[in-house]
Amino acid sequence: MFDRTQLLETISGHRKGIVAVLIRTSLGCATPIYRTVIYLRNRKFDIAIKRDNKKIIRNAGIPVISVGNLTTGGTGKTPMVIWITKRLRSYGMRVALVSRGYGSEARNGVDGPNDEALEMEHRLPDAPHLQDPDRYRMTQIAFHELDSEIIVLDDAFQHRQLARDLDIVLIDATAPFGFNRLLPRGLLREPFNSLSRSDLIVLTRVHLISIANRNAIVQKIKRYAPNIPIAETRIRASHLLQFDGQTEGIAKLKGQPVFVFCGIGNPENFKLSLEKLNCDSVGFERYPDHYHYQRSDLEHIKDSAQANGAAMIVCTHKDLVKIGTNRLGGIPVYAMVVDVEFLSGEKEVEEHLKKFAQPQD
């Protein structure tokens, strides 16, 4: 069974051999079926919009901001959702977060919050986060029971059953176009021309690529969405955080032997971000996105960190809230907390957000 890293190596063409070729061929044969399904699905919603069909596309009753992407995998949605929510809160608005809750862990027969919800609970304690595959139902709870004034809808570019007032699409600069192929042969959820449906496009993690590559990505986006504003952001390490709330400055990492682990959609970017902070990475353990850590996993991380002489264990905020401890085998565990930093387009994004804070006639 392939993990995500092996799958990416295979569909990208980096993995050679007859088995890899057969896998790529098989996935390629399934792609036309997926393309047809996506075409018919989008056509249904496009017609519903033209006919104002409220049975197919339902209205929440309050403004909805969708933050999504065109590909599978991590594109930096969580930091962006946090940034948007903080901005809306600074305007005095009552904000609710709504998501599907992918990767939720069942406890006592009931699905609990997933890792993203737990992270946002730490960072956005004054913004309720509602999770359910029926996102419309959650918007109604937010509107009628929590008295929310606006919804931030996470990972919802393809969730067209719910009307939105602002559609923001994130594109990861380090893996922007899903190997230029639709699922399952590539990572694209939709064709490139779907970008024209967005209101804003945000190119994330631009600090991890060259200026030439950045310009090439922007030019390709403009071919498919020529009139859509494009903002550019980077991820900035803010501070180190322990589970009990203790914090340390990022400078604490410098020169330290660090063991790294994570269970996120784009683990290599997390590792690269840490390396740019001049720490000494003595080990790196990858787990699947939304992974539910078991005692045996934590024992393995502890043993590996000790064997490699690590002075610190570092993970993402999503991982920290799931393992729920300050130390493993006597070694302190920290999450690297990150924030969005705009390199361009911040003014345009804020102008869109401020429209929702203005009194409505």
C-alpha positions, 0 to 999 in steps of 0.5 A: 500500500503506497503512502502519499509520498510514494504516490506523489513520486509515482504520479509525478514520474519520478518513480521508475520501473514497470510497476510505476508505469502500470500504476500511472497507466491505470490511473490515466485510464480512470481520469476521463471518467473523473473528467466527465463527472466533474464536467457534468457536476459543474454544468449542473451548478452553472445552470442552477446559478443562471436559473437562481435555483435555490433547491440546488444551491442553498443560501445560508442567510448570512454572508459566506466566504469560501476558502478552497483550492484546486488540488488535493493536499495542503495549500496553507488553508488553515493559516489563511482561514485564521488570518481571514477570521482575525481580520473579520473579528477586528472589524467587530463581526461575529464569525463562525467557521464551518467545515466538513470535518475530514479526518475526525476521530470517533470517540465513544461512537461520536465524531469529535473535532478534527485536528484543524478544528482543535488547532483553530480552537487554540488560535481562535477561541472566540470563533465557533467551529462547526463540523459536519458533511452537511455544511448548510445545516451548520450554517443554519446553526451558526446563523440562528443559534449562535447569532453569527454574522458571517461564515468562513467556509473551509475547503469549499471551492468544490462544495457548490451546494452552498452559495458564497459571497466571496470565493478565495482559491489558494494555490501552493507555489511549491506544487501549483497545478497537481502535475497538470493532470486531473485526479486520479492521474494527477492531483487536480480536483478540477480543470484549470478553467475552474479558476475563473469561478473564483473572486480572489486567488492567493498564491501561497508559500512563494518564499520557497520557490524562485522568482522565475518560477513564481512569475511562470505560475502567475502567467499560467493563472492569468491564462485561465483567470485573466480578470481575477486578482492574485495575491502572494503570501508566505508562511512566517514562523511566529513562535514555538508553542507547547501543549500547555500554552508555554511559548518560546521564540523561534530563535530557540531553534537555531543550532539545536538538534531537532527531531521533526514529525508531522501528519499533514498534506505537504510534509516536505514544505514543513521540513524545508521551513524548519531547515530555513530557521537554521536548526539541525534536523537529526530525524524526520518522521512523516505520517499521513494527513489527519493521522490519529497518533497511537501510543506506539507512534509516540513511543517510536517518535520518542525512541527515534529522537533519543537515538538521534540525540535530539534536544527538541521535538518539533511538529505542526500545531495540528499534530501538537493538539492531537498528541496532547503532551509537553514532553516525550521521553524527557525531550520537550515537544514544541509546535512551530506556529505559523502565520500568513504574511502577504508579499502582495495583494493584502490591500485588495483582500482586505477591501473585499473583507471590509465590504462585509463589515459595512452596514447593509441597506 
